[in-house]
């Protein structure tokens, strides 16, 4: 059995924020959510998160996650933060009687790959270690504790950076702060810790002095173990994450034009032969099917885009776009829009909570809110559905093959039948039957010879 403990009690003072450090966002998820995600290849019996500073916010955030993202999390309170060893001591009561291995992770190390943790656990079990620690060879190890091993990677000593001699600081192998312990051995070692150091803290690393054997496992990519202590490091981690994501999709057959200007959440799914233009951002649970071209300068968030769709200079959120539809430039789809196939949603068009049938066109300068339009409807320039009466929103129904003239207003609630033609400039307030012409505007009046009277001089 494997239990996992995530250290998430610190405030993170260098973040300059009232928000606990582990709740700061990296892409579409918090730091601690990334850490939980790194466990995807390990079957865990228990998951514990050690909280302290504003722990109620962490508890609430993780409790509200979907079940598959954070199953059965237990929260352990560390009321006073006296170091990593002290945090682990809080587990003694919660894991009493547990027989298995304990994986300890830091809640501010979000870039760990699941394969790395799987390899750490496999090495730990293969060698029957009392403890196995993750290490990395850093180009510049300043600030990190140094790890000293023999030729078999058996641990000899861990020395915190502040306690290292000048000679010891030449060692580039550092402690990544990720540990796998045989819990029964760790439980015996934790009460033996002392705070005999400059910081007067209890170091988890000191437990290895009471354990045997202890082995180190080097991570293949040292960037995985980079922690987040300030906003600059948060930005650097985002760059690393984006490089990983974009490299993955380009290898899978997606074209990214100017990758440096594009951002893609790891929750996004793309098919081969999708083209992403510059300055385009894909967010949340978005999927884009083969042959679609997105951008330039577009935002797609929590939306499903079908095959052969084009989206140019536009924003699509919480919506579904069927195959062959063209969107933009400067269109906005929001609030659960659904389009049929082969639609045209053009310049300066906004759709909200609206469903369009196949081959329906809303080409320019229109707003459809709370509307259902059938197949082959043509919405003329400047048409709006007036859906709000000052108190409630109301729906508009438009039948197949209906055409609205320019600058028409459909005042909801209203139903327009099939095959209807609405004259330009009409304000329609009553339901309209099938196959008719609607004219709802004031009659034009022409007064020959009329001139504005000149004002008398003062």
C-alpha positions as CSV (number, residue, x, y, z in Angstrom):
1,X,0.0,0.0,0.0
2,X,1.1,3.6,-0.6
3,X,0.0,6.7,1.3
4,X,0.8,10.2,0.1
5,X,1.3,13.3,2.2
6,X,1.5,16.7,0.6
7,X,3.1,19.5,2.5
8,X,0.9,22.6,2.1
9,X,1.0,24.4,5.4
10,X,3.3,27.4,4.5
11,X,2.1,30.9,3.6
12,X,4.7,31.6,1.0
13,X,5.7,35.1,2.1
14,X,7.7,35.9,-1.0
15,X,4.5,35.5,-3.1
16,X,3.3,38.8,-1.4
17,X,-0.2,37.5,-1.2
18,X,-2.8,36.6,1.4
19,X,-3.6,33.5,-0.6
20,X,-1.7,30.3,0.5
21,X,1.1,29.7,-1.9
22,X,-0.2,26.3,-3.0
23,X,-3.4,27.8,-4.3
24,X,-1.7,30.2,-6.7
25,X,-2.6,29.3,-10.3
26,X,-0.3,27.7,-12.8
27,X,-2.1,27.6,-16.1
28,X,-5.6,26.3,-15.4
29,X,-4.8,24.6,-12.0
30,X,-3.5,25.5,-8.6
31,X,0.0,24.4,-7.6
32,X,-1.4,21.7,-5.3
33,X,-3.7,20.4,-8.0
34,X,-0.6,19.9,-10.2
35,X,1.0,17.9,-7.4
36,X,-2.1,15.7,-7.0
37,X,-2.0,15.2,-10.8
38,X,1.5,13.8,-10.6
39,X,0.1,10.8,-8.8
40,X,-1.8,9.6,-11.8
41,X,0.4,6.5,-12.3
42,X,0.5,5.4,-8.7
43,X,-2.3,3.6,-6.9
44,X,-2.7,5.2,-3.5
45,X,-4.5,3.9,-0.5
46,X,-4.6,7.3,1.3
47,X,-3.9,10.9,0.3
48,X,-3.2,13.4,3.1
49,X,-2.7,17.2,2.7
50,X,-1.0,18.9,5.6
51,X,-2.4,22.5,5.9
52,X,-1.6,25.4,8.1
53,X,-1.8,29.0,6.9
54,X,-5.4,29.7,5.9
55,X,-5.9,26.0,5.7
56,X,-9.7,26.4,5.3
57,X,-9.1,27.8,1.8
58,X,-7.1,24.8,0.8
59,X,-9.6,22.4,2.3
60,X,-12.5,24.2,0.4
61,X,-10.6,24.3,-2.9
62,X,-9.7,20.6,-2.9
63,X,-13.0,19.5,-1.5
64,X,-14.7,21.2,-4.5
65,X,-12.6,19.4,-7.0
66,X,-14.1,16.7,-9.2
67,X,-13.9,13.2,-7.6
68,X,-11.4,11.9,-10.2
69,X,-9.1,14.8,-9.6
70,X,-8.8,14.5,-5.8
71,X,-10.3,11.3,-4.4
72,X,-10.7,10.9,-0.7
73,X,-8.4,13.6,0.5
74,X,-7.7,13.8,4.2
75,X,-6.6,17.0,5.8
76,X,-4.0,17.2,8.6
77,X,-3.5,20.5,10.5
78,X,-0.1,21.9,11.3
79,X,-1.0,24.8,13.5
80,X,2.6,26.0,13.9
81,X,5.1,25.6,11.1
82,X,8.4,24.4,12.5
83,X,9.8,22.7,9.4
84,X,9.3,19.7,7.2
85,X,10.1,17.3,9.9
86,X,7.5,18.9,12.2
87,X,5.0,18.6,9.4
88,X,5.7,14.9,9.0
89,X,5.3,14.5,12.8
90,X,1.7,15.5,12.4
91,X,1.1,12.3,10.5
92,X,2.0,10.0,13.4
93,X,-1.6,10.0,14.8
94,X,-3.3,9.9,11.4
95,X,-1.2,7.0,10.0
96,X,-1.1,5.0,13.2
97,X,-1.1,1.3,12.3
98,X,-0.5,2.0,8.6
99,X,1.6,-0.7,7.0
100,X,3.1,0.4,3.7
101,X,5.1,3.1,2.0
102,X,4.7,6.9,2.5
103,X,5.4,9.3,-0.4
104,X,6.0,12.8,0.8
105,X,5.7,15.7,-1.7
106,X,5.8,19.5,-1.5
107,X,2.7,21.3,-2.5
108,X,4.7,24.0,-4.3
109,X,6.6,21.7,-6.8
110,X,4.1,21.4,-9.6
111,X,6.2,20.1,-12.5
112,X,6.9,16.6,-11.4
113,X,6.0,14.0,-14.1
114,X,3.9,11.0,-13.0
115,X,6.6,8.7,-14.5
116,X,9.2,10.2,-12.2
117,X,7.2,9.3,-9.1
118,X,6.5,5.9,-10.4
119,X,10.2,5.2,-11.0
120,X,11.0,6.5,-7.5
121,X,8.5,4.1,-5.9
122,X,9.7,1.2,-8.0
123,X,13.3,1.8,-7.0
124,X,12.3,2.1,-3.4
125,X,10.6,-1.3,-3.4
126,X,13.1,-3.1,-5.6
127,X,15.9,-2.3,-3.2
128,X,13.8,-2.8,-0.1
129,X,14.9,0.7,1.1
130,X,13.9,2.3,4.3
131,X,13.9,5.6,2.5
132,X,14.4,6.7,-1.1
133,X,14.9,10.4,-2.0
134,X,14.6,12.1,-5.3
135,X,17.6,14.1,-6.3
136,X,18.7,16.2,-9.2
137,X,21.9,17.6,-10.7
138,X,21.4,21.3,-10.9
139,X,23.5,23.7,-13.1
140,X,23.4,26.2,-10.2
141,X,22.5,24.4,-6.9
142,X,22.6,27.5,-4.7
143,X,19.9,27.5,-2.0
144,X,19.3,23.7,-2.1
145,X,20.4,21.1,0.3
146,X,23.3,18.9,-1.1
147,X,23.1,15.1,-1.3
148,X,26.2,13.0,-0.9
149,X,26.1,9.3,-2.1
150,X,28.5,6.4,-2.7
151,X,29.0,4.7,-6.1
152,X,25.8,2.7,-5.6
153,X,23.7,5.8,-5.0
154,X,23.4,4.8,-1.3
155,X,23.0,8.0,0.8
156,X,25.8,9.1,2.9
157,X,24.8,12.6,4.0
158,X,22.4,15.5,3.3
159,X,23.5,18.9,4.2
160,X,21.3,22.0,4.0
161,X,22.7,24.8,1.8
162,X,23.0,27.2,4.7
163,X,25.0,24.6,6.7
164,X,27.3,23.5,3.8
165,X,31.1,24.2,3.9
166,X,32.6,25.9,0.7
167,X,33.8,22.5,-0.4
168,X,30.4,20.8,0.0
169,X,28.8,23.6,-2.0
170,X,30.7,22.4,-5.1
171,X,28.5,19.3,-5.2
172,X,25.7,19.9,-7.7
173,X,23.5,17.0,-6.5
174,X,20.6,18.5,-4.6
175,X,17.7,17.2,-2.5
176,X,14.5,17.6,-4.5
177,X,12.3,17.4,-1.4
178,X,10.5,14.3,-2.6
179,X,10.7,11.2,-0.4
180,X,9.5,7.7,-0.2
181,X,9.7,6.1,3.2
182,X,8.8,2.7,4.7
183,X,6.3,4.2,7.1
184,X,7.0,1.9,10.0
185,X,10.7,3.0,10.0
186,X,9.8,6.7,9.5
187,X,7.4,6.6,12.4
188,X,10.2,5.4,14.7
189,X,12.6,8.1,13.4
190,X,10.3,11.2,13.6
191,X,10.3,11.5,17.4
192,X,14.1,11.5,17.4
193,X,14.3,14.8,15.4
194,X,15.8,17.9,17.0
195,X,15.9,21.5,15.9
196,X,19.7,21.9,16.3
197,X,20.3,24.2,13.2
198,X,20.3,27.9,12.3
199,X,16.6,28.0,11.6
200,X,15.6,26.1,14.7
201,X,13.4,23.9,12.6
202,X,12.9,20.1,12.4
203,X,14.3,18.9,9.1
204,X,12.7,15.8,7.5
205,X,16.0,15.2,5.9
206,X,17.5,14.4,9.3
207,X,15.4,11.3,9.6
208,X,17.8,9.5,7.2
209,X,20.3,9.5,10.0
210,X,18.1,6.9,11.7
211,X,17.2,4.9,8.6
212,X,19.0,2.2,6.6
213,X,19.3,1.6,3.7
214,X,18.6,5.0,2.1
215,X,19.1,5.5,-1.7
216,X,19.0,8.5,-4.0
217,X,17.3,8.5,-7.4
218,X,18.2,11.3,-9.9
219,X,15.4,12.9,-11.9
220,X,16.1,12.9,-15.6
221,X,15.0,16.5,-16.1
222,X,16.0,18.8,-13.2
223,X,13.3,21.3,-14.1
224,X,10.7,18.9,-12.7
225,X,11.8,19.6,-9.2
226,X,11.8,23.4,-9.4
227,X,9.8,24.9,-6.5
228,X,7.7,28.0,-6.5
229,X,8.6,30.7,-4.0
230,X,7.8,33.9,-5.8
231,X,6.0,35.3,-8.8
232,X,9.1,35.2,-11.0
233,X,9.5,31.4,-10.4
234,X,5.7,31.0,-11.0
235,X,6.2,32.6,-14.4
236,X,9.3,30.5,-15.2
237,X,7.3,27.3,-14.3
238,X,4.5,28.4,-16.7
239,X,7.1,28.7,-19.5
240,X,8.4,25.2,-18.8
241,X,4.8,23.8,-18.7
242,X,3.9,25.5,-21.9
243,X,7.0,24.2,-23.7
244,X,6.0,20.6,-22.6
245,X,2.5,21.0,-23.8
246,X,3.3,22.6,-27.1
247,X,6.1,20.1,-27.9
248,X,3.6,17.3,-27.2
249,X,1.0,18.7,-29.6
250,X,3.4,19.5,-32.4
251,X,4.7,15.9,-32.2
252,X,1.1,14.7,-32.4
253,X,0.5,16.6,-35.8
254,X,-0.8,19.9,-34.6
255,X,0.6,23.0,-36.3
256,X,1.5,25.9,-34.0
257,X,2.4,29.1,-35.9
258,X,4.7,31.1,-33.6
259,X,4.4,28.8,-30.6
260,X,5.9,31.5,-28.3
261,X,2.8,33.6,-28.7
262,X,0.3,30.7,-28.1
263,X,-0.8,29.3,-24.7
264,X,-2.6,26.0,-24.2
265,X,-3.9,24.5,-21.0
266,X,-3.0,20.8,-20.3
267,X,-6.7,20.1,-20.2
268,X,-7.1,20.9,-23.9
269,X,-7.5,18.1,-26.5
270,X,-6.4,18.6,-30.1
271,X,-6.6,16.4,-33.1
272,X,-4.0,16.1,-35.9
273,X,-4.0,18.8,-38.7
274,X,-5.4,21.4,-36.4
275,X,-3.7,24.8,-37.0
276,X,-3.3,27.3,-34.2
277,X,-2.4,30.8,-35.3
278,X,-0.4,33.4,-33.4
279,X,-1.8,35.1,-30.2
280,X,-4.3,32.4,-29.6
281,X,-5.1,30.9,-26.2
282,X,-6.9,27.6,-25.5
283,X,-8.3,27.2,-22.0
284,X,-10.0,24.7,-19.8
285,X,-11.8,21.6,-21.1
286,X,-11.6,22.5,-24.8
287,X,-11.4,20.1,-27.7
288,X,-10.7,20.9,-31.3
289,X,-11.2,18.4,-34.1
290,X,-9.1,17.7,-37.2
291,X,-8.7,20.4,-39.9
292,X,-9.8,23.3,-37.8
293,X,-7.9,26.6,-37.9
294,X,-8.0,28.8,-34.8
295,X,-6.8,32.3,-34.7
296,X,-5.0,34.6,-35.1
297,X,-5.8,36.4,-31.8
298,X,-8.6,34.1,-30.5
299,X,-9.6,32.7,-27.1
300,X,-11.3,29.4,-26.9
301,X,-12.4,28.3,-23.4
302,X,-14.3,25.3,-22.2
303,X,-15.7,24.7,-25.7
304,X,-15.9,21.9,-28.3
305,X,-14.9,22.8,-31.8
306,X,-15.8,20.4,-34.7
307,X,-13.9,19.5,-37.8
308,X,-12.9,22.1,-40.4
309,X,-14.0,25.1,-38.3
310,X,-12.3,28.5,-38.6
311,X,-12.2,31.0,-35.8
312,X,-10.6,34.3,-36.5
313,X,-10.1,37.2,-34.0
314,X,-12.9,35.9,-31.8
315,X,-13.8,34.6,-28.4
316,X,-15.7,31.3,-27.8
317,X,-16.5,30.2,-24.2
318,X,-18.7,27.4,-22.9
319,X,-20.0,26.6,-26.4
320,X,-20.1,23.9,-29.0
321,X,-19.4,24.6,-32.7
322,X,-20.2,22.0,-35.3
323,X,-18.2,21.1,-38.4
324,X,-17.5,23.5,-41.2
325,X,-18.6,26.6,-39.3
326,X,-16.8,29.9,-39.8
327,X,-16.5,32.4,-36.9
328,X,-15.2,35.9,-37.0
329,X,-13.6,38.2,-37.3
330,X,-14.6,39.8,-33.9
331,X,-17.4,37.5,-32.9
332,X,-18.2,36.4,-29.4
333,X,-20.0,33.2,-28.5
334,X,-20.7,32.6,-24.8
335,X,-23.1,31.1,-22.3
336,X,-23.7,27.7,-24.0
337,X,-24.0,28.5,-27.6
338,X,-24.6,25.6,-30.0
339,X,-24.1,25.9,-33.7
340,X,-25.1,23.5,-36.4
341,X,-22.8,22.5,-39.2
342,X,-21.8,25.0,-42.0
343,X,-22.9,28.1,-40.1
344,X,-21.4,31.6,-40.6
345,X,-21.0,33.8,-37.6
346,X,-19.4,36.9,-38.8
347,X,-18.1,40.4,-38.0
348,X,-19.1,41.9,-34.7
349,X,-21.7,39.2,-33.8
350,X,-22.5,38.2,-30.3
351,X,-24.4,35.0,-29.5
352,X,-25.5,34.1,-25.9
353,X,-27.3,31.0,-24.9
354,X,-28.3,30.5,-28.4
355,X,-28.7,27.4,-30.7
356,X,-28.4,27.6,-34.4
357,X,-29.4,25.0,-36.9
358,X,-27.4,23.8,-39.9
359,X,-26.2,26.4,-42.5
360,X,-27.6,29.3,-40.6
361,X,-25.9,32.7,-41.1
362,X,-25.5,35.6,-38.7
363,X,-23.1,37.5,-40.8
364,X,-22.5,40.8,-39.1
365,X,-23.4,43.4,-36.5
366,X,-26.0,41.3,-34.7
367,X,-26.9,40.1,-31.2
368,X,-28.9,36.9,-30.6
369,X,-29.5,36.2,-26.9
370,X,-31.6,33.2,-25.6
371,X,-32.5,32.3,-29.1
372,X,-33.2,29.1,-31.0
373,X,-32.9,29.4,-34.8
374,X,-33.6,26.6,-37.3
375,X,-31.8,25.5,-40.4
376,X,-30.9,27.9,-43.2
377,X,-31.9,31.0,-41.3
378,X,-30.4,34.2,-42.5
379,X,-30.0,36.9,-39.9
380,X,-29.6,40.3,-41.5
381,X,-27.1,42.9,-40.4
382,X,-28.0,44.7,-37.2
383,X,-30.7,42.2,-36.1
384,X,-31.1,41.8,-32.4
385,X,-33.3,39.7,-30.2
386,X,-34.5,41.9,-27.3
387,X,-34.5,39.1,-24.6
388,X,-34.6,41.2,-21.4
389,X,-37.7,43.0,-20.1
390,X,-36.0,44.5,-17.2
391,X,-36.8,41.6,-14.9
392,X,-36.5,38.3,-16.7
393,X,-34.8,36.9,-19.8
394,X,-37.1,35.5,-22.5
395,X,-36.5,33.2,-25.5
396,X,-36.9,33.8,-29.2
397,X,-37.8,30.9,-31.6
398,X,-37.0,31.4,-35.3
399,X,-38.1,28.7,-37.8
400,X,-36.3,27.2,-40.7
401,X,-35.4,29.3,-43.8
402,X,-36.6,32.5,-42.2
403,X,-34.8,35.8,-43.1
404,X,-34.6,38.9,-41.1
405,X,-33.9,42.3,-42.8
406,X,-31.3,44.7,-41.6
407,X,-31.9,46.4,-38.3
408,X,-34.7,44.2,-37.2
409,X,-35.6,43.8,-33.5
410,X,-37.4,40.7,-32.3
411,X,-38.9,41.4,-28.9
412,X,-39.0,38.2,-26.8
413,X,-40.8,36.1,-25.9
414,X,-41.7,35.6,-29.5
415,X,-42.0,32.8,-32.1
416,X,-41.2,33.4,-35.7
417,X,-42.4,30.6,-38.1
418,X,-40.7,28.9,-41.0
419,X,-40.1,30.6,-44.3
420,X,-40.8,34.1,-42.9
421,X,-39.3,37.3,-44.4
422,X,-39.0,40.2,-42.0
423,X,-38.7,43.6,-43.7
424,X,-35.7,45.7,-42.8
425,X,-36.1,48.0,-39.9
426,X,-39.0,46.1,-38.4
427,X,-39.7,45.8,-34.6
428,X,-41.6,42.6,-34.3
429,X,-43.5,42.1,-31.0
430,X,-46.1,39.4,-31.9
431,X,-45.7,35.8,-33.0
432,X,-45.5,35.2,-36.8
433,X,-47.0,32.2,-38.7
434,X,-45.2,30.3,-41.4
435,X,-44.6,31.6,-44.9
436,X,-45.3,35.3,-44.7
437,X,-43.8,38.7,-45.0
438,X,-43.7,40.9,-41.9
439,X,-43.5,44.7,-42.0
440,X,-43.4,46.4,-38.6
441,X,-42.2,49.9,-39.1
442,X,-43.5,53.4,-39.4
443,X,-44.5,54.4,-42.9
444,X,-42.1,56.7,-44.7
445,X,-43.3,60.3,-45.1
446,X,-41.9,62.7,-47.6
447,X,-42.7,66.4,-47.5
448,X,-41.7,68.2,-50.7
449,X,-40.1,71.6,-50.4
450,X,-39.7,71.4,-46.6
451,X,-36.8,73.5,-45.2
452,X,-35.6,74.2,-41.7
453,X,-36.7,77.6,-40.6
454,X,-33.8,80.0,-39.9
455,X,-33.5,81.2,-36.4
456,X,-34.0,85.0,-35.9
457,X,-30.8,86.9,-35.3
458,X,-30.3,88.0,-31.7
